[in-house]
Amino acid sequence: MKIAWILCILLIISAALRIPGLNLVPPELFGDEVDVGYQAYSLLKTGKDIYRHPLPFYLQSLAEWRLPLIVYQTVPGIAAVGLNEWGVRLPEAIFGVLGPIILFLLVYHITKSKEWAFLSALALAFMPWHIMYSRMAAFGVVTLLNLLMIGTLLFFRKRFTLAAIFFVLTLLTYSSAIIFTPLLIISLIVITRQRPNFLASIIFVLSLLVFGGLSYVGHGSDRFSTLTIVNSKDVVDKIVSLRNAVGSPFEPIFHNKFESWARLFADNYMRAFSTDFLFVRGDPVGRHSIQVMGQLLPITAPILVLGIYYLVTRKQYLWLLWLIAAPIPSALTIDGGFHATRLFLMTLPLAVAIGAGLSLILQKQKFIFGVVMLVIVANFLWFGHFYAVDYPRIYSRWWQVGFKSSLTRLSQIESKYEHIFINNTYEPALIRFLFYMKYPPAEFHKQFTLDQPIQEIVPGYDGFTLGGKYYFGSFSTDAHLMMPETLYLISQRDDGPPRGGDETLFTAVDLANMPIFYLITKNSEP
């Protein structure tokens, strides 16, 4: 089969699994997606982030500082489609569609086998892990993987300066690249025995020093210090507890920070390769996994083992080194052993190994290969049904379903009310309000001061205000102290259902038809 036809087939399959229904599966934009979307909207309309920084390198969000590439790549989507799920998710989905195609080109260049390259690309195209992350737009790991693959392909083609540029872009995408990309470059130099030219080396080394410094000393340092096992308070508490339990002067030899860090790192690293994570349960966070199977199709487990054997016997060291290095950045973080986002770079060598296993079966016995492919398709159809039909309903809370319908309805009636109070304890509501109300960024820049609650900002309500009309917070008393001519968005979980004297204007429900939010006002009747 000609390569052009292979690429067309991969494009059609990959697009069919990643593009349709982006506004429905996942069921709603979660907080980070909304944040990325509104930041992109602010850049599009004003050239500034929400804190008025012009064309920033790091973007300051209400919750944290963000690496820039995920936000800047979302700007064209917002410009083309609008401030909605499609505008936010489509750019990352397009990168997801391109992933299997890039992988085919990379594997084919290295192995010279169209068969192996095609099966590897198919493994990535049908991989639940890759599909789920291609359909959400908050992390940028799909983009990161593509940049790494392109940089690697260019390196093999001895386009070192261009490769260095793509490797530098990885540093602007997701924090794991600060550790992984240098490890990958070192592996490439060892495997190919090729030294990048002086310009390429200078570009990457200087960028690594600058961006690495910003990540671990500059704006990214707060998040790093929170996540790293080195700063874990639990480590210190356990050491103190173990030492005090015995009281021996020799206890510091056996229980100290270095021993604890090494053990935590090893636990995280080995857990990333566990059958529970890869095939049985996956990431315990409902946004990262359907949790009724692992990050990969369970049927591929024996094929993966066979493929790794094939990689070893064929001396395909790049994929093996990539697989060894991919969990290292995640293993340095708390809960890094089963965090699918931080471990996402494992998808490439796993896909290549599965492709290798399938290729070996095809070489040995075509009938068995056909049976295996039918079983894989059946396994994938089960995943596809669960992900498209059951997952949105079961995991709607993970996607904070209810904000869209509530705030869309609020936008239709808010002109009738002088003051509007919005619950801010169910989830931080300000960024969702800005997004779904399509609040003009220029107006927000002029009006916003802080998002820290003020006690009794109005009688009976703690919170902060935007423009003197919109208030975000919670009732400071058990009773709803509502003012006339005022609209309230309350949470079923935090505020309870409407009470006597409340007029319910709208009820937002989740996909199981359970109430989440109410829009209420003070009943005008005596």
VEXDREN-2710 file (C-alpha; in Angstrom, 1 decimal):
% VEXDREN-2710
k/r/px/py/pz
1/MET/0.0/0.0/0.0
2/LYS/1.3/3.5/-0.9
3/ILE/2.2/5.7/2.0
4/ALA/-0.3/8.4/0.8
5/TRP/-3.2/5.9/1.2
6/ILE/-1.9/4.8/4.6
7/LEU/-1.9/8.4/5.8
8/CYS/-5.4/9.0/4.5
9/ILE/-6.7/5.9/6.4
10/LEU/-5.0/7.0/9.6
11/LEU/-6.4/10.5/9.2
12/ILE/-10.0/9.3/8.7
13/ILE/-9.8/6.8/11.6
14/SER/-8.1/9.3/14.0
15/ALA/-10.5/12.1/13.1
16/ALA/-13.6/10.0/13.5
17/LEU/-12.6/9.1/17.1
18/ARG/-11.5/12.6/18.2
19/ILE/-13.6/15.2/16.5
20/PRO/-17.3/14.3/16.6
21/GLY/-19.3/15.4/19.6
22/LEU/-16.6/17.5/21.3
23/ASN/-19.4/19.5/22.9
24/LEU/-21.0/16.3/24.4
25/VAL/-18.2/14.0/25.4
26/PRO/-16.8/15.0/27.8
27/PRO/-20.1/16.4/28.9
28/GLU/-19.0/19.9/29.9
29/LEU/-15.9/22.0/30.1
30/PHE/-14.2/21.6/33.5
31/GLY/-12.4/24.4/35.3
32/ASP/-9.0/24.3/33.6
33/GLU/-10.6/24.2/30.2
34/VAL/-12.8/27.2/31.0
35/ASP/-9.7/29.0/32.2
36/VAL/-7.7/28.2/29.1
37/GLY/-10.7/29.3/26.9
38/TYR/-11.3/32.6/28.6
39/GLN/-7.5/33.4/28.7
40/ALA/-7.4/32.8/24.9
41/TYR/-10.5/34.9/24.5
42/SER/-8.9/37.7/26.5
43/LEU/-5.7/37.5/24.3
44/LEU/-7.9/37.5/21.2
45/LYS/-9.9/40.6/22.2
46/THR/-7.3/42.6/24.1
47/GLY/-3.8/41.1/23.5
48/LYS/-3.6/40.7/27.3
49/ASP/-4.3/37.9/29.8
50/ILE/-7.0/38.3/32.4
51/TYR/-4.5/40.1/34.7
52/ARG/-3.8/42.7/32.0
53/HIS/-0.3/41.4/31.1
54/PRO/0.3/42.1/27.4
55/LEU/1.2/39.0/25.3
56/PRO/2.6/37.3/28.4
57/PHE/5.1/34.5/28.4
58/TYR/3.6/32.9/31.5
59/LEU/-0.1/33.5/31.8
60/GLN/-1.5/34.4/35.2
61/SER/-4.8/32.6/35.9
62/LEU/-7.0/33.0/38.9
63/ALA/-5.7/29.7/40.4
64/GLU/-2.1/29.4/39.0
65/TRP/0.5/30.4/36.4
66/ARG/0.2/28.6/33.1
67/LEU/2.7/27.7/30.4
68/PRO/1.8/29.6/27.3
69/LEU/1.5/27.2/24.4
70/ILE/-1.8/25.6/25.4
71/VAL/-3.4/29.0/25.7
72/TYR/-2.0/30.5/22.5
73/GLN/-2.9/27.5/20.4
74/THR/-6.5/27.9/21.6
75/VAL/-6.8/31.5/20.3
76/PRO/-7.4/30.4/16.7
77/GLY/-10.1/28.0/17.8
78/ILE/-11.9/30.7/19.7
79/ALA/-11.5/33.1/16.8
80/ALA/-12.9/30.5/14.3
81/VAL/-15.6/28.8/16.3
82/GLY/-16.4/31.1/19.3
83/LEU/-16.1/31.0/23.0
84/ASN/-17.6/27.5/23.5
85/GLU/-16.6/23.8/23.8
86/TRP/-15.7/23.6/20.1
87/GLY/-13.5/26.6/20.2
88/VAL/-11.7/25.4/23.3
89/ARG/-11.3/21.7/22.5
90/LEU/-10.9/21.7/18.7
91/PRO/-7.2/22.8/18.5
92/GLU/-6.1/20.0/20.9
93/ALA/-8.3/17.5/19.1
94/ILE/-6.7/18.4/15.8
95/PHE/-3.3/17.7/17.3
96/GLY/-4.7/14.4/18.5
97/VAL/-5.8/13.6/15.0
98/LEU/-2.3/14.3/13.7
99/GLY/-0.5/12.2/16.4
100/PRO/-0.9/8.8/14.7
101/ILE/0.2/10.2/11.4
102/ILE/3.4/11.7/12.9
103/LEU/4.0/8.4/14.7
104/PHE/3.7/6.5/11.4
105/LEU/6.3/8.8/9.7
106/LEU/8.7/8.4/12.7
107/VAL/8.5/4.7/13.0
108/TYR/8.7/4.2/9.3
109/HIS/11.8/6.4/9.0
110/ILE/13.5/4.4/11.8
111/THR/12.4/0.8/11.0
112/LYS/11.8/1.1/7.2
113/SER/8.8/-1.2/7.8
114/LYS/5.4/0.2/6.6
115/GLU/3.6/-2.7/8.3
116/TRP/5.1/-2.0/11.8
117/ALA/4.7/1.8/11.4
118/PHE/1.0/1.4/10.3
119/LEU/0.2/-1.0/13.2
120/SER/1.9/1.3/15.7
121/ALA/0.0/4.3/14.4
122/LEU/-3.3/2.3/14.6
123/ALA/-2.4/1.3/18.2
124/LEU/-2.1/5.0/19.1
125/ALA/-5.3/6.0/17.1
126/PHE/-7.4/3.4/19.0
127/MET/-5.7/4.0/22.4
128/PRO/-8.3/5.1/25.0
129/TRP/-5.6/7.1/26.9
130/HIS/-4.8/9.2/23.7
131/ILE/-8.4/9.5/22.7
132/MET/-9.5/10.9/26.0
133/TYR/-6.8/13.5/26.2
134/SER/-7.3/14.5/22.6
135/ARG/-10.9/15.4/23.5
136/MET/-10.1/17.8/26.4
137/ALA/-8.1/21.0/26.3
138/ALA/-6.4/21.9/29.5
139/PHE/-3.1/20.1/29.7
140/GLY/-1.4/20.2/26.3
141/VAL/0.2/16.8/26.6
142/VAL/-1.1/15.7/23.2
143/THR/0.6/18.8/21.7
144/LEU/3.7/18.0/23.7
145/LEU/3.9/14.4/22.3
146/ASN/3.5/15.7/18.8
147/LEU/6.3/18.2/19.2
148/LEU/8.6/15.5/20.7
149/MET/7.9/13.2/17.8
150/ILE/8.5/15.9/15.2
151/GLY/11.8/16.9/17.0
152/THR/12.9/13.3/17.1
153/LEU/12.1/12.8/13.4
154/LEU/14.0/15.9/12.4
155/PHE/17.0/14.8/14.6
156/PHE/17.1/11.5/12.7
157/ARG/17.1/13.4/9.5
158/LYS/20.0/15.5/10.8
159/ARG/17.9/18.8/10.7
160/PHE/19.4/19.7/14.1
161/THR/18.5/23.4/14.3
162/LEU/14.9/22.8/13.3
163/ALA/14.7/19.9/15.7
164/ALA/16.1/22.1/18.5
165/ILE/13.2/24.6/17.8
166/PHE/10.6/21.9/18.2
167/PHE/12.3/20.6/21.4
168/VAL/12.3/24.2/22.8
169/LEU/8.6/24.4/22.1
170/THR/8.0/21.3/24.3
171/LEU/9.4/23.3/27.2
172/LEU/6.5/25.8/26.7
173/THR/3.8/23.1/26.7
174/TYR/3.9/21.0/29.8
175/SER/6.2/20.9/32.8
176/SER/7.3/17.3/32.4
177/ALA/9.2/18.3/29.3
178/ILE/11.8/20.2/31.4
179/ILE/13.1/16.8/32.6
180/PHE/12.0/14.5/29.8
181/THR/13.2/16.4/26.7
182/PRO/16.9/16.6/27.8
183/LEU/16.8/12.9/28.6
184/LEU/15.4/12.2/25.1
185/ILE/18.0/14.3/23.4
186/ILE/20.8/12.5/25.3
187/SER/19.3/9.2/24.3
188/LEU/19.2/10.3/20.6
189/ILE/22.8/11.4/20.7
190/VAL/23.9/8.0/22.2
191/ILE/21.8/5.9/19.8
192/THR/22.6/7.8/16.6
193/ARG/26.1/8.8/17.6
194/GLN/25.4/12.1/16.1
195/ARG/26.2/15.5/17.7
196/PRO/23.9/18.4/17.1
197/ASN/25.5/21.4/15.5
198/PHE/26.7/24.4/17.6
199/LEU/23.6/26.5/16.8
200/ALA/21.1/23.8/17.7
201/SER/23.0/23.1/21.0
202/ILE/23.1/26.8/22.0
203/ILE/19.3/27.2/21.2
204/PHE/18.3/24.3/23.3
205/VAL/20.7/24.7/26.2
206/LEU/19.9/28.4/26.7
207/SER/16.2/27.8/26.4
208/LEU/16.4/24.9/28.9
209/LEU/18.3/27.2/31.4
210/VAL/15.8/30.0/31.0
211/PHE/12.6/28.0/30.9
212/GLY/13.8/25.5/33.5
213/GLY/14.7/28.4/35.8
214/LEU/11.2/29.9/35.4
215/SER/9.6/26.6/36.1
216/TYR/11.5/25.8/39.2
217/VAL/12.4/29.3/40.5
218/GLY/10.1/31.7/38.7
219/HIS/6.3/31.7/38.2
220/GLY/6.1/27.9/37.9
221/SER/7.9/27.3/41.2
222/ASP/4.8/27.5/43.4
223/ARG/3.2/24.5/41.6
224/PHE/6.4/22.6/41.5
225/SER/7.0/23.0/45.2
226/THR/3.5/21.8/45.9
227/LEU/3.7/18.7/43.7
228/THR/7.3/17.5/44.2
229/ILE/8.0/14.6/46.7
230/VAL/11.0/16.6/47.9
231/ASN/8.7/19.1/49.6
232/SER/6.1/16.6/50.8
233/LYS/5.0/17.3/54.4
234/ASP/3.8/13.7/54.7
235/VAL/7.4/12.5/54.2
236/VAL/8.7/14.6/57.1
237/ASP/5.8/13.5/59.3
238/LYS/6.3/9.8/58.6
239/ILE/10.1/10.1/59.3
240/VAL/9.4/11.8/62.7
241/SER/6.8/9.2/63.6
242/LEU/9.1/6.3/62.8
243/ARG/12.0/7.8/64.6
244/ASN/10.0/8.6/67.7
245/ALA/8.4/5.2/67.8
246/VAL/11.7/3.5/68.6
247/GLY/13.8/6.3/69.9
248/SER/17.1/4.7/68.9
249/PRO/20.0/6.9/67.9
250/PHE/20.4/4.7/64.9
251/GLU/17.0/5.5/63.5
252/PRO/18.1/8.4/61.3
253/ILE/20.3/5.9/59.4
254/PHE/17.2/4.0/58.4
255/HIS/14.6/6.7/58.3
256/ASN/15.7/10.0/56.6
257/LYS/14.6/12.2/53.8
258/PHE/16.9/10.6/51.2
259/GLU/15.7/7.1/52.0
260/SER/12.0/8.3/51.9
261/TRP/12.5/10.2/48.6
262/ALA/14.2/7.2/47.0
263/ARG/11.4/4.9/48.1
264/LEU/8.6/7.2/47.0
265/PHE/10.3/7.7/43.6
266/ALA/10.7/3.9/43.2
267/ASP/7.1/3.3/44.2
268/ASN/5.8/5.9/41.8
269/TYR/8.0/4.7/39.0
270/MET/7.1/1.0/39.3
271/ARG/3.4/1.8/39.7
272/ALA/3.3/3.5/36.3
273/PHE/4.0/0.1/34.8
274/SER/1.5/-1.8/36.9
275/THR/-1.3/-3.8/35.3
276/ASP/-3.8/-1.9/37.6
277/PHE/-2.8/1.4/36.0
278/LEU/-2.3/0.2/32.4
279/PHE/-5.1/-2.3/32.0
280/VAL/-7.4/-2.7/35.0
281/ARG/-8.4/0.7/36.7
282/GLY/-6.3/3.4/35.3
283/ASP/-6.0/6.9/36.9
284/PRO/-8.4/7.3/39.9
285/VAL/-9.3/10.8/38.7
286/GLY/-12.5/10.5/36.6
287/ARG/-11.4/13.1/34.1
288/HIS/-8.3/11.0/33.2
289/SER/-9.8/7.5/32.9
290/ILE/-13.1/5.7/32.5
291/GLN/-12.0/3.7/35.6
292/VAL/-13.6/0.4/34.4
293/MET/-10.5/-0.4/32.4
294/GLY/-7.0/0.9/32.5
295/GLN/-5.4/3.5/30.2
296/LEU/-5.0/0.9/27.5
297/LEU/-7.3/-1.8/26.1
298/PRO/-6.9/-4.8/28.4
299/ILE/-6.7/-7.2/25.4
300/THR/-3.5/-5.5/24.4
301/ALA/-1.6/-6.7/27.5
302/PRO/-0.1/-9.9/26.1
303/ILE/0.5/-8.1/22.7
304/LEU/2.5/-5.4/24.6
305/VAL/4.7/-8.0/26.3
306/LEU/5.3/-9.7/23.0
307/GLY/6.1/-6.3/21.4
308/ILE/8.6/-5.4/24.1
309/TYR/10.4/-8.7/23.5
310/TYR/10.4/-7.8/19.8
311/LEU/11.9/-4.4/20.5
312/VAL/14.7/-6.0/22.5
313/THR/15.5/-8.6/19.9
314/ARG/15.5/-6.1/17.1
315/LYS/17.7/-3.7/19.2
316/GLN/15.1/-0.9/18.9
317/TYR/16.7/1.1/21.8
318/LEU/14.9/4.4/21.2
319/TRP/11.5/3.2/22.1
320/LEU/12.9/1.2/25.1
321/LEU/14.8/4.3/26.4
322/TRP/11.7/6.5/25.8
323/LEU/9.6/4.0/27.8
324/ILE/12.2/4.0/30.6
325/ALA/12.5/7.8/30.8
326/ALA/8.8/8.7/30.3
327/PRO/7.7/8.0/34.0
328/ILE/10.7/9.8/35.6
329/PRO/9.1/13.4/35.7
330/SER/5.9/12.0/37.1
331/ALA/7.7/9.8/39.6
332/LEU/9.2/12.9/41.2
333/THR/5.7/14.2/42.1
334/ILE/3.1/13.2/44.7
335/ASP/0.7/10.6/43.3
336/GLY/2.9/10.5/40.2
337/GLY/2.6/6.7/39.9
338/PHE/-0.9/6.8/38.5
339/HIS/-1.3/10.3/37.2
340/ALA/-2.2/9.8/33.5
341/THR/-1.5/13.4/32.5
342/ARG/2.1/13.4/33.8
343/LEU/2.6/9.9/32.5
344/PHE/1.1/10.6/29.0
345/LEU/4.5/10.4/27.2
346/MET/4.4/6.7/27.8
347/THR/1.7/6.4/25.1
348/LEU/4.2/6.6/22.3
349/PRO/6.5/3.7/23.2
350/LEU/3.5/1.6/24.4
351/ALA/1.9/2.2/21.0
352/VAL/5.1/1.2/19.2
353/ALA/5.5/-1.9/21.3
354/ILE/1.9/-3.0/20.7
355/GLY/2.5/-2.3/17.0
356/ALA/5.6/-4.5/17.2
357/GLY/3.7/-7.3/18.8
358/LEU/1.0/-7.2/16.2
359/SER/3.6/-7.1/13.5
360/LEU/5.3/-10.2/14.9
361/ILE/2.0/-12.1/15.0
362/LEU/1.2/-11.1/11.4
363/GLN/4.6/-12.4/10.3
364/LYS/4.1/-15.7/12.1
365/GLN/0.4/-16.5/11.5
366/LYS/-2.0/-14.4/9.6
367/PHE/-5.1/-16.3/10.8
368/ILE/-4.2/-15.6/14.4
369/PHE/-3.5/-12.0/13.6
370/GLY/-7.0/-11.7/12.1
371/VAL/-8.6/-13.2/15.3
372/VAL/-6.5/-10.9/17.5
373/MET/-7.6/-7.8/15.5
374/LEU/-11.3/-8.9/15.8
375/VAL/-10.9/-9.2/19.6
376/ILE/-9.2/-5.8/19.8
377/VAL/-12.1/-4.2/17.8
378/ALA/-14.6/-5.8/20.1
379/ASN/-12.7/-4.6/23.2
380/PHE/-12.5/-1.1/21.7
381/LEU/-16.3/-1.0/20.8
382/TRP/-17.1/-1.8/24.4
383/PHE/-14.8/1.1/25.5
384/GLY/-16.4/3.4/22.9
385/HIS/-19.9/2.6/24.1
386/PHE/-19.0/3.2/27.7
387/TYR/-17.1/6.4/27.0
388/ALA/-19.8/7.9/24.7
389/VAL/-22.9/6.7/26.5
390/ASP/-22.2/5.9/30.2
391/TYR/-19.2/8.0/31.1
392/PRO/-20.8/11.4/30.6
393/ARG/-23.6/10.4/33.0
394/ILE/-21.6/8.6/35.6
395/TYR/-18.7/11.1/35.8
396/SER/-20.7/14.3/35.3
397/ARG/-19.5/15.7/38.6
398/TRP/-15.9/15.4/37.5
399/TRP/-16.8/17.7/34.6
400/GLN/-18.7/20.1/36.8
401/VAL/-21.9/19.7/34.8
402/GLY/-24.5/22.4/35.7
403/PHE/-22.6/25.6/35.3
404/LYS/-23.2/25.9/31.6
405/SER/-27.0/25.6/31.8
406/SER/-27.2/27.8/34.9
407/LEU/-25.0/30.6/33.6
408/THR/-26.6/30.5/30.1
409/ARG/-30.0/31.0/31.7
410/LEU/-28.6/33.7/34.0
411/SER/-27.3/35.6/31.0
412/GLN/-30.8/35.6/29.5
413/ILE/-32.5/37.2/32.5
414/GLU/-29.7/39.1/34.4
415/SER/-30.7/42.5/32.9
416/LYS/-33.9/42.4/35.0
417/TYR/-32.0/42.4/38.3
418/GLU/-29.9/45.1/40.0
419/HIS/-27.7/42.6/42.0
420/ILE/-26.8/39.0/41.3
421/PHE/-25.2/36.6/43.8
422/ILE/-23.4/33.5/42.7
423/ASN/-22.4/30.5/44.8
424/ASN/-18.6/30.3/44.9
425/THR/-18.1/27.3/47.2
426/TYR/-19.3/24.4/45.0
427/GLU/-16.5/25.3/42.5
428/PRO/-14.8/28.7/41.9
429/ALA/-17.4/30.4/39.9
430/LEU/-15.8/33.6/38.6
431/ILE/-13.9/32.1/35.6
432/ARG/-17.0/30.1/34.6
433/PHE/-19.2/33.2/34.9
434/LEU/-16.8/35.1/32.6
435/PHE/-16.7/32.3/30.1
436/TYR/-20.4/31.5/29.8
437/MET/-21.5/35.1/30.0
438/LYS/-18.9/36.0/27.3
439/TYR/-18.0/38.8/29.6
440/PRO/-16.0/41.4/27.7
441/PRO/-12.3/41.1/28.8
442/ALA/-11.7/44.8/28.5
443/GLU/-14.5/45.4/31.0
444/PHE/-13.2/42.7/33.3
445/HIS/-9.7/44.3/33.2
446/LYS/-11.2/47.6/34.4
447/GLN/-13.5/46.1/37.1
448/PHE/-11.7/43.2/38.7
449/THR/-9.7/43.9/41.9
450/LEU/-9.6/40.7/43.9
451/ASP/-11.3/37.3/44.3
452/GLN/-10.8/36.9/48.1
453/PRO/-14.0/36.9/50.2
454/ILE/-14.9/39.8/52.4
455/GLN/-17.0/39.1/55.4
456/GLU/-20.5/40.6/55.2
457/ILE/-19.8/42.3/51.9
458/VAL/-23.5/42.8/52.1
459/PRO/-25.6/41.7/55.1
460/GLY/-25.8/37.9/55.3
461/TYR/-23.3/37.3/52.5
462/ASP/-19.5/36.8/52.4
463/GLY/-17.7/37.2/49.1
464/PHE/-16.3/39.6/46.5
465/THR/-17.8/41.7/43.8
466/LEU/-17.3/42.4/40.1
467/GLY/-18.5/45.8/39.0
468/GLY/-20.8/46.3/42.0
469/LYS/-23.5/44.1/40.4
470/TYR/-22.2/40.6/40.5
471/TYR/-21.2/39.0/43.9
472/PHE/-19.4/35.7/44.3
473/GLY/-19.5/33.9/47.7
474/SER/-21.9/32.2/50.1
475/PHE/-24.5/33.1/52.7
476/SER/-22.9/33.8/56.1
477/THR/-26.0/32.6/58.0
478/ASP/-28.0/29.4/57.9
479/ALA/-31.0/31.3/56.6
480/HIS/-31.2/32.8/53.1
481/LEU/-31.1/36.6/53.7
482/MET/-32.3/37.6/50.3
483/MET/-32.9/41.1/49.1
484/PRO/-35.7/42.1/46.7
485/GLU/-35.0/42.7/43.0
486/THR/-32.0/40.3/43.4
487/LEU/-31.1/37.1/41.6
488/TYR/-29.3/34.2/43.4
489/LEU/-27.5/31.2/41.9
490/ILE/-27.3/28.7/44.8
491/SER/-25.9/25.2/45.0
492/GLN/-28.0/22.2/46.1
493/ARG/-25.0/20.7/47.8
494/ASP/-23.8/23.8/49.7
495/ASP/-27.0/25.9/50.1
496/GLY/-29.7/23.3/50.0
497/PRO/-32.9/23.5/48.0
498/PRO/-35.0/26.7/47.7
499/ARG/-37.0/27.5/50.9
500/GLY/-40.3/29.1/51.7
501/GLY/-40.3/32.6/50.2
502/ASP/-37.9/31.6/47.4
503/GLU/-39.1/31.8/43.8
504/THR/-37.3/29.2/41.7
505/LEU/-36.7/30.5/38.2
506/PHE/-34.5/27.7/36.9
507/THR/-33.1/24.3/38.1
508/ALA/-29.9/22.9/36.6
509/VAL/-29.6/19.1/36.7
510/ASP/-26.8/16.7/36.0
511/LEU/-27.1/13.9/33.4
512/ALA/-28.7/11.7/36.1
513/ASN/-31.4/14.3/36.5
514/MET/-30.2/15.3/40.0
515/PRO/-30.5/19.0/40.9
516/ILE/-27.1/20.9/41.0
517/PHE/-28.0/24.6/41.0
518/TYR/-31.0/26.8/41.4
519/LEU/-31.7/30.3/40.1
520/ILE/-33.9/31.9/42.7
521/THR/-35.2/35.3/43.7
522/LYS/-37.3/36.6/46.6
523/ASN/-40.9/35.8/46.1
524/SER/-42.7/39.1/45.4
525/GLU/-46.0/37.7/46.8
526/PRO/-46.7/38.5/50.5
END
